[in-house]
Structures are given as C-alpha cells and as structure tokens.
Amino acid sequence: MDAHSPAVPHALTVLTTTDTAAKAEALARGAVEARLAACAQISAPVTSVYRWRNAVETAQEWQIVFKTGQRRYPELEAYLLAAHDYETPEIIATPLVLGSAAYLEWIEAETSGR
C-alpha cells in the first residue's frame, strides 16, 4: 500500500443511549474493561423524542459512542443487551470509512487483547 491508498478500516462506532450519567459510565467502563471497545465517549444529556407503546415520549438521555473492531461487534452487542436496563435499547453500528492509520491500529490492538 502506498501513501495515497488509505487502509480499509475494519472499525466501527457503536451508539447507545441510557437514562442516567451513572448508567452511561457503567456501560462504557464495562465495555472498555472487557476489551469490547477501545474507548467510549459519553455525551451530555440529549432530549430524545420517540414513539413507544402507541405514545409519543420525551426523555433525557446520555449517548455513548464506542469505538470497536467489526469482529468484536457481536460481543459488544451481546454485552449491551445483557447489561442495559432498557427493554429495547438503541444499538446502532456505523462503519468508519476512513481514519488515521495509527488510531485505527490502536482500536484493533485494544480490542484484540494484545
């Protein structure tokens, strides 16, 4: 690969939300400690408006964005489903199209246990 050909990343960002800062930190810390994610970023509260059980709801939530490798996604999703207290938690994965080689390598190293 030359300097003009970017590496094809195999990394993802995975988003979920929860209803308290403490729960967000617990989900983030658990995933990083288990090497299911290299890091997790918790955003300040957001206002979510959604339909749930035939009613429109509004709630304050904290967003958590995990950085992980594609091969760890199934385990991260399983962890979030088991650890989350929402009946149907938002779990959305987005592939990283491009990124700095060093950062993508760090994600791979941190989620592989090397």
Order of alpha helices (4+ residues) and beta strands (2+ residues): beta-alpha-beta-beta-beta-alpha-beta-alpha
